[in-house]
Structure formats: C-alpha cells, structure tokens
Amino acid sequence: MRGNLAKWVFVVLFSLMLIPGYQSAWAAEMEKNVAERIIDILKDKGVLKEEEYQELKKMVENEKEQDKKVPRVSFKKGFSLETPDQDFKLKITGRFQSDFKLFEKDHPSTNSFYVRRARLAMGGTMYKYYDFFVESEFGQGSARLNDGYLNINYTPKAQLRVGQFKEPFSLEELISDNWTDMIERSLANNIPPSRDIGAMIHGDLYSGALNYAVAVYNGRSINQQTDTDDDKDVAGRIIFAPFQLLGMKENKFLKNLRLGAAFTYGYQDSNVTDWWKQGKFKTEAMTTFFALRDTTTAGKENYVSQSGKRIRLGAELGYQYDSFSLKGELMKMDLDDLILNTYNSTLKKAVKSDERDFDVKGGYISVSYFLTGEKEPFKSGVYDAITPKKKFDPFQGTWGAWQIAFRYSFLSLDRDLFKYGYADPKKYTDKADAYTAGVNWYLNDMVRVMVNYIHTSFDDDVEVSGKKIDNEDVWITRFQIVW
C-alpha cells in the first residue's frame, strides 16, 4: 500500500511540475521539506479539506522538531556523529603507517618492514565549547596513550587545554606526521620536547595572522604521571604573518611569509633515563649517534644526571608561494649543571665526579613543490592536511597529487661532553649532517605513498652493532592511510 501511494504521489508531483503555472511556485517553495510541499499542493488541488490540511501540517511540524534532536551520522576523514545544532559532536579517527627501511652498502643494521604508527582516536565536543581528544598508539609492538586532553573553547582567541599533548615548541614537531614533507623529522628534532602533561593557553588573533601558546607542564616526558621534582617547566611559542598584520593580505608574494619563535625553561633534578629522549640522539633511520653515559658494568654504575636549568630556544621560518613551500628552524638547548656520576670503589657506589654546563644546537631548511598545483594550508599555527585537486583514478585518467621535497639538517653537541667523560668518544660523535630527498604521492585525501633517500654523515666514527661507520645511506618508504 505504501509503495503504491509513494508512486502515486511521485506521478502527481511530476505532472504538476510540467505545468507552467506550477514551475515558479515550486521554485518559491524549495525551502520547505518534501512533506510540506506535498500537502500544500494537495490542498491547492482540492484533494485535502482544510481540517485535513491543518492536521497534516501540524504532524509535519512535530516531525521537524523531532528531526532537530536526531544526531547526524556522516563520514569525512573519520566517522562522525553530531546533533543538528552542533553543540555535541563525536568523531572516530585514526592512522596507519607501514614503512620499509633499506640500508645501502655495508651498514650493520638490517633491512626491515615495520609498522611505524597505528593509532586510533576519539574526539568531540560537549555543550558547544568543551572539546576533547583521546588517542592511543599501537605501533611498534606496544600500546600507550598518545594524546588525552580537554580544550575549553569559548573563543578562538583564548583557549585552555589541559592533559597530555605536544608542548608549543618547534614548527616541525607540531606538524602532524600525517602531513610532514618527509617520512621522518629532521636531525634537529632531537631537541624539541614533544608530548608532556600540563596546561596551555593558546589562540589565534587577527584572523589567524598570529598564533600564540603558553604552557606549564611537568618537564619529564610522555605518560609520566609523577614528576621527578617539584619544579615545573614553562614553554611559549608565537608564529605570525608580518605582512598580513600590516594589511597586505592580497600580496600573493608576501602574505604567506611566517616568522616564529619559541622557548622552554625549567629546572631539572633527574637522571638521564628520566629525560624526554633518555639522553639519546638519533638519525632519521633511528640509528643512535650520540648518547650520554648510562652504563652498569660488573655492578659498577657510571651515569649522567642533572640538577640545574634546561633551556630551549627556537626560531622558525615558513614561506609559501602557490605550490612552493619553504620551512626552516634553528634551535639551541642549554643544559646547566650536568653531573657525571662515576663508581667509587671505596664507597661502592656512584658519586659525583664532575659538574659542567653544555649546549646542543640544531636546525634544518627544507623546500617542497607540488607538481600538480596543490597548496599547503596553514591553520592554528601549523601546516595542515593536503587535499589533492583530483584523486587517483586510473579509469578517469586522474593521478592524485605529486610533491617533491629536499631537506638539509644538522645536530651539533658540545665537544666537551667527550673531553670530560659524559659520553663515550669511541662509540659516538658530536655532530651529524643529513641530506634528505623525497617524493610524495597523495592518491586522495586519506592515502599517501612516500619515498625518501637519506644520506647522513658523522664527524667521527659511530659504533653500530659493534661495527664502525662514518656515514649512513638509507631508503625509506611509507604507505599511509588516515581517517
């Protein structure tokens, strides 16, 4: 019965649309829903009496009110659920990155397939102004909490975030690894602190031309529920488009120039194993080329600790012109009152034998270009997701987005770390330089294939699996899906 009624209604409506007098009336009524238009037409044709018309109209109004309360389900880079007034939202997202690493020549490391990242996340909004995000990492054979925070967002100019999240330091670190130009971040990325637990005030000013963030946090590392001392670290970052602030938003050559600066400051009272990277510095291929001393041989401890200030300073540069992009950073980390603890045979324990200040410097410069004409969007202080102009579809003759990129990066440590015994000069070096070339293929806005070639040179021989090397050449590929 319902099927026949639907067919009859369709025939009536289609016939009415063919009548010239009704065509303009139909256009004027487009803002009404289908049910309202049907009963209006049936009333005009005399099919419905006034009482029947008013009763049906009331029923339609009631249904419209109920529809306002029914959540909407959709999929756009993740499954989402939201109320019609958008006061409540829920979205399930994730990423999967499968890599292959191929070393050249006689490098002692093995060539391997591996899962670099496998993450599931849930985010959303409660009562319009309260955002949350929780993400877990399942890659590399372990599970952990990656991000977990509440963000209070009454105005984009000043938001409050509390929980575990990335500290506001380094443009490269803050760009999601879903959208970095290279597979791995640069050598300089050994300096930034990444995720920690704390609170942050952040926001966008002047229509997004200036982004700022100020945070206080433990200063230990990710997923450390207690600090090693009562002192807390602070961090701050600002990045702005100077020519946009000067009112030159229409100047296509200068409007996308961005300058930034960042810092972290804190007092540390901890051993090297409690630091953000356990005192180890690695190449893009994850080869350790420097490590602070942390050894126990025959029960004899020799290790590095700190009881002093740790300060990071960073300068950032970003520039875009059409499909061309340039990014660069310089950064420095000061480690005050670094302590060398060596085993004392009389006391039969490790005691302080030396205390000094050291520093670490790093930086990178990278350029990239989309051969297919795409542009990197900039949002909330970082470069954001890439959407190809045309997705890959060989049946339609479209091939997605293609990007080429090149980067130079370096990391330099204080040579005195070797001189005074804080690190082993027989195993490690104090400086590394890396040259990275890459090709990225965006099949669509969710799938990306990447190929990188990285050459890293060391100032001194580095010991890897018992073998000495003075450089490293490696190919890395990645297949990635983001939702």
N, C-alpha and C positions, 0 to 999 in steps of 0.2 A: 504493500500500500504506500509506504513512504517513498519507495523508488519511483512509483508511477506519479506521485504528487510532485516529486522533485523534477521529473521530466516535464510535467505539465507547466510548472512554474517557469522552467527554463524556456519553453516554447513561447509562453505568454510574454516574458520579458524580452526575448529576442525579437518577436514580432513587433512589440511596442517600440523598440529601438530603431526599427526600419521606418517608422512613421515620422516624417519631418518634424511635426509639432512636438514630438516627444524627445527628439535628439537633444535640443538645447535644454529642455527640462532635466534630462538625465545628467548632463554635464554640471548643471547647477546643484544637483543633489549628491555629487560624488563624495562629499564629506560625511554623508550618512553611511551606516553599515548596510549590508545586503538586506537584512530582515526589515529594516526601516523603509528602504526603498520599495521592497515588495508590497508591504501593507499600504503604503501611500498610493502606489499605482493601482492596487486592487480597489482601494476606496474611490479613487478618481474614476475608475471604470464602472463603479456601481456594484461591484461584486460583494463588498463589505458594507454592512449597515454601520451607522455612527457608533452604536453601542459596541459592536464587534471590533470596530476600528480602535476605539479608545481602550478596550480591554487588551487587545494585542499590543498596542503601543506601550501600555503600562508594563506588560510582560517583557517587551524588548528592553525597556529602560531598566528593569530589575536585572535582566541578564547582563547589561552593560556594566552595572555597578558590581556585579559578581566578578565579571572579567577583570576589573581593575585590581582585584585581590588575588588573582591566579598568577603564580610565578611563570615567567617565560623561560623556556629551555632553548639553548642555541649552542652552536659550536663555531668558534673562531679562534684558532690557535689555543684550543682548550675548551672543555665542556663548561658551560656557564649556566647559572640559574639566577634570575633576578626578578624582583617584584616590578610591576608596571611603573610605580613611582620612583624606582631605582634607589630606594632607601636601603634595601637589603640585597646583597649580591654574594654569589658563591661561584668560584671558578677553580677547576682542577687542571693543572698544567704539569709539564714535565719536560725532560730532555734525555736523549741517549746519544752518546758519542763513542763510536768504536774506532780505535786507532791501530795503525801498524807502524812499527819502527824498524828501519833498515839501516844498519851502520855500514859505512864503507871501510875499505882497506882491512887492516888487522885489528880493529877495535875489539877489546876483550869482552864487551857487553854482547848479549845475544839479541838476535832479531826476533821480534815478538809481536803477536796480536794481543791486544788488551782492551778492556773497557775503561776508558778514561773517566767518564762520568755517566751515571744512571740515576736520575733524580725524579722524584715525584713531589708535587707541591699542591697546596691548597691555600687559596687566598680569597678575600672577600671584604664586604663592607656591612657594618651593622649600624642601624639608625643613622645612615647617610654620612656621618662624619668619623666613624671609627673603622679604620682599615686594619686587616690582619693578614699575615703571611707566614706559613709554616712549610719548610722544605726539608726533605730527607735525602741523603746521599747513599746510594747502594753500590757505587762503582768501586773498582779496585779491591774487591773481596771483603768489604766491610760496610757497616751501616752506621750512620751518625746523623745528628741534627745539623743541618747546614745553616738555615735561617729560621728564626722564630721571633716575630715581633708584633707589637701593636703600634699603629700610626694614627694619631689623632689629627684630623684634617678639617678644621673649620674654615681655614683659608689657605690657599697655596702659598701665601706669603710667609707663613709661620706655622710649621707643623712640628709635632712632638712624636718622636719614635723611641720606644723602649723595648729592650730584649736583646737578641743576638743578631748582629748584622754587620756589614762591612763598615769599617771606620772611614771617615771622609778624608782620604789621603790617596793621591795618585789617580790621574785620569785613566791610565791603562788598567789599573786594578779595579776601578769602579765600573768599567765597561763590562757587561755580561760576556762570559766566554762563548755565549751563543753567537755573538756578533763581532768578536775581535777579528782584526785583519789577518792575524797569523794563528796557527794552531795553538802554540804556547806563547805566553807572555815573555817579555824580554829578560835579559840578564839583570837589568835594573830592578825587576820585580822581586828580587831577593830582599829589598829594603822595606817596602810597604808592609804594614801590619795585617791587612785583610780583616777577617771577622773577629769580633770580640763581644763581650756582654757589657751593656751600658745604656745610656740615654743620649738622645741627639735632638737638637732643634735645627730645622732646615727649611728652605723655601726658595721660591722663585720670585724675583722682583722685576719691575719694568718690563712686563710682558715676556718674561723668560730671558731677557738680555743679561741678567745677573742671577747666579745661583750661589747660595751660601749654605754652610753647615758648620755647627759647633757641637762637639760631643765630649762626654766624660765616660770613661769605661775602666775596666779592671786593669788592662795593660798586660794581660797574660797571654791568652790565645783563645781559640775556638773551643767551646764545650768545657771550659774550666769553670766549675761552679763556685770555687773559692779562689781568692787572690792569694798571692804569696806574701803580701804586706798590706798595711792599711792605707798606703798612698794610692791615689787614682791618677790615671793618665788623662790628658785632655788632647783633643785634636780639633783642627779647624781647616776649612777649605773655602775658597771663593774662586769662581770662574765667571768671566764676563766677556761680552762682545763690545769692545770700546766704541766702535763706530755705530753700533745700534744705539748705544747710550747717548751718542752725540746727534741722534736723529737721522742717521744716514742708512736707514733700513732698506732703501731702494738701490743703494750702490752695490751691485752684484759682485764687484771685485773685493770689497772690503767688509761687507756686512757679516760675513761668516768667519772673520778672524776672531779667535778667542784666546784670552790670556788667563792664566790661573796661578794660584799659589796655595800651599798647604803646609801644615806643621803638625807634629805630635810632640808632647812634652810630658815626661813622667819620671818618677824616682823608682828605681828597681832594687829589690833586695831578694835575689833569687839565683839559683844555679842555671847553667846554660841549658839544661834539659827542660827547664820551665819556660824558655823563651818561645817566641812565636814561630821560629823555624828550628828550634833546638841548636842554634848556632851553626847551622849548615847552609852552604851556598851552592846552588846547583845550576847546571846549564839547562837549555831548553829541552834537551834529551834526558834530563833528570840525572845527569852524572854529577856527583859531588866533587867540586874542585877546590873547596876550602871548608874546613871545619875547626871550630875551637876545640881545644883539648878536653876530652871527657873519656878517660880510659881507666880501667882497673886491670892491672896485671899482677898475677900472683897475690891477690889481695891488697895490692898497693894502689891507692887512689891518686890520680892526678887529674884535676879538673879546673874549669874556669867558672867563676861566679861574678856577680856584680852587686855593688852596694853604692849606687850613685845614679846620676841622671842619664836618661836616654832621650835624645832629641833628634827628631827628623825634620828636615826642611825640603820642600819641593817646589819647583817652578814648572808650569805647564804651558804648552802651545798647541792650538788647534786651528786649522785653516781648511776651508772648502771653497772650491770654485767649480760649479757644475759637478762633473763626475770625479774630479780630482780631490784628493784629501791628503793633508799633511798633519802629522801628530808628532810631538816631541816632549820630552821631560828631562830635567836634571834634578837629582836629589842627593842629599847627604844625610848620614846618620852619625851622630856623636855618641860614643859610649864612654861615659866618665866612670872612673873608679872601678875598672875591670880588675878582678883579682885572680891571680894564679895560685892555686892550692896544690902543693906537692906533698908526697908522702914523707913523713918524718919517722925514721926507724926507731928513734928513742921513744917518742910518744905513741908510736904505732898507729898513727892516723895522719890524715892530710891536714896541713896547716898553711896559712897564708905565707907565701914566699915573695910575692911581688904585687904591686898595685899601680896601674897606669891608666891614662886616657888614650883612646884610639878613635879613629873615624873610618867610615866606609862611604865611597862615592859611586854613583851610577847614573846612567842616562841612556836615552835612545832617541833616534829620529826615524820616522817611517813615512813612506809615501804609498798611496794606492790610487787605482784608477779603474772605474767601471767601463769596460769596453762596450757595454750595452746601454749606457746612458743613465743608470740609476744614480741616486744621490744618498749619502748617509744622513739620516735625520738626527737632529740634536734635541734632547729632551731631558729636563730636570738635571742638567749639569753633566750629561754623558751622551755619547753617540749611541743610537738605539737601533731597533730592528730594521733589517733590509727587506723591502718588498720588490721582487722583480717586476718589471713592466709587463713582461709576458712569461708565464710559467712554461716549463719544459713540456712539450707535447709534440713528439716527432710526427704524429699523424696530421697535425696542423702546421708543421714546419716552424714551430717556435722553440727556442732553446734556452730559456731562462735567463739569468743574469750571470755575467762573467766579470771577474775582478782580478787584477794583478797587483802585487804588493811587494815592497822591498823594505828591509829594516836593518839598521846598524845599532848595536847596543854594546855597552861595556859595564864592567863592575871592577872597582879597584879598592883594595883593602890596605890598611896601614901596614907597611913592610915591617914595622917594629913588632908586630904580632909574632913573627917568626924569630926575630932577634932575641926577644925576652921569653920565649918558650911557650907562648899562649897557643900556638899551633905547630904542627909537625912540618918543617920545610922539606922533609924527604918524601912526603905524600901529597902536599898541596901547593897551590900557587896563590899569589896575592892579586893577580889580575887576569881577566879574561875578556876577549873581544869576540862578538858574534855577528855574522852576516847571514840574513835570512831572506830567501826569495820564496814567494808563494803565488799560487793560483787558486781562486775560489770559484766554485760553480754553484749558484743558487738555483736549484731546479724549480723551486717555488718558495713561498714564504715560510715553509716549515722544514724543508730538506736542503742540506748543503753538503757538498763534497769538497775537501780541501787537500792540497798537496804542498808541502814545504820542503825546501832543501836548506840545511843549516850548516855553516862552517864556523867552528869555534876554535880560536887559538888561545893558548895559555902562555904566560910569560915564563913559567917554569914547568918542568915535567910534573904530571899528575899521576898518582898511582890508582889504577882501576883494576880490581880483582888480581892484585899482585903484579900488574904489568904497567910500565911507564908509557905515557903518551904525552905529546906536546900539542896535539890538536884533535879535533873531533869533527867528522863529517857524517851527517845522518839525513836520511829521508824519512819524513813522517806523513802519513796520510790519515784522513779522518772522514768517516761517514756519520752524519749528524741528522737527527730529527728532533724538532722542537714542537711542543704542542701546549 
